[in-house]
């Protein structure tokens, strides 16, 4: 009897592809379903053979841990790069903020009644 291994509703495309490759490379017999035309069905990977469930869950657990660490590192690199850019180019950041404030001011003048 088919067993649902993992739901894929709202999963990123790259993550789905990586899980697909992981299951294929470990010779796990599975198939994929989509959420259907209206998105109300279960999108997921299903195991054809329930005897492979423990192996597949172990592989997914390891994969999810590695992906979590990798995504966290990528986020920290992006955050650090903004802070580094802020300190490398403070004048440019200042002018960007000044331009944003000017746009807000011009946009809000009619609503504040400052132009009489």
C-alpha angles and dihedrals in degrees: 000000000000116000125203108239101179137349116235101192107138093358116146116256094239092054092050090050092049092050090047091052091046093054093043094050091052093049095241113163107232144137134209129232127193130218093254132233096308097033096243100115125083113268109202153110114277127196117227092200117047091202090074093056097099093048092048093047091050091050091048092048091053091044093050091050092050093045092049091053092046094049091047090052091049090050092050091050091052092047092048092048091057092050091047090049090050091056095040096049109023093151093056091049089050092053091047090053090046091052091049091051091048091052091050091049094049091046094050099043094092092050097046094052092231093136106070 
